[in-house]
């Protein structure tokens, strides 16, 4: 499954660092891209290992809550 988030005002350098640490240690993340200049995030994950709900909860704890994302797609 793929989650694309666009226009993330909370995506600062500190939050990006937190997310990188999270994604590199979280089981089920297959790949991710964090683009600070455009405030975008692209995450591909295996939903058999990681539910979307659990992913969102972990992202919130890292400083990137779903409610703070202006536009998002779940593919």
C-alpha positions as CSV (number, residue, x, y, z in Angstrom):
1,X,0.0,0.0,0.0
2,X,1.2,3.5,-0.7
3,X,0.5,6.7,1.3
4,X,1.2,10.1,-0.3
5,X,0.9,13.2,1.8
6,X,1.1,16.6,0.2
7,X,1.4,20.1,1.8
8,X,2.5,19.1,5.3
9,X,3.1,22.3,7.3
10,X,4.5,20.3,10.2
11,X,7.2,18.8,8.1
12,X,10.3,20.6,9.5
13,X,13.9,19.3,9.5
14,X,13.3,18.0,13.1
15,X,10.1,16.2,12.2
16,X,11.8,14.8,9.0
17,X,14.6,13.4,11.2
18,X,12.1,11.8,13.6
19,X,10.3,10.3,10.6
20,X,13.5,8.9,9.1
21,X,14.4,7.3,12.4
22,X,10.8,5.9,12.7
23,X,10.6,4.5,9.1
24,X,14.0,2.9,9.2
25,X,13.1,1.0,12.4
26,X,9.4,0.3,11.7
27,X,8.6,-3.2,10.5
28,X,6.6,-3.1,7.3
29,X,8.0,0.0,5.7
30,X,9.3,-0.9,2.2
31,X,10.4,2.5,1.1
32,X,9.8,6.2,1.8
33,X,10.7,9.6,0.5
34,X,10.6,12.8,2.5
35,X,10.7,16.0,0.5
36,X,11.3,19.0,2.8
37,X,11.3,21.7,0.0
38,X,7.8,20.7,-1.2
39,X,6.5,19.4,2.2
40,X,5.7,16.0,0.8
41,X,5.9,12.5,2.1
42,X,5.6,9.2,0.2
43,X,5.5,5.9,2.1
44,X,5.2,2.4,0.7
45,X,4.3,-0.2,3.3
46,X,3.2,-3.8,3.7
47,X,-0.3,-3.7,5.2
48,X,0.1,-7.3,6.3
49,X,2.9,-6.1,8.7
50,X,1.7,-2.6,9.4
51,X,-1.8,-1.2,9.4
52,X,-2.5,2.3,8.2
53,X,-3.9,3.1,11.6
54,X,-0.7,2.0,13.3
55,X,1.4,4.0,10.7
56,X,-0.6,7.1,11.4
57,X,-0.3,6.7,15.1
58,X,3.5,6.4,14.9
59,X,3.7,9.4,12.5
60,X,1.7,11.4,15.1
61,X,4.1,10.5,17.8
62,X,7.0,11.6,15.5
63,X,5.4,15.1,15.1
64,X,3.5,14.6,11.9
65,X,-0.2,14.1,12.7
66,X,-2.6,13.2,9.9
67,X,-4.9,16.1,10.9
68,X,-2.0,18.5,10.0
69,X,-1.8,17.2,6.4
70,X,-3.6,19.3,3.8
71,X,-3.9,16.7,1.1
72,X,-3.2,12.9,1.2
73,X,-3.8,9.8,-1.0
74,X,-3.9,6.2,0.1
75,X,-3.3,3.9,-2.9
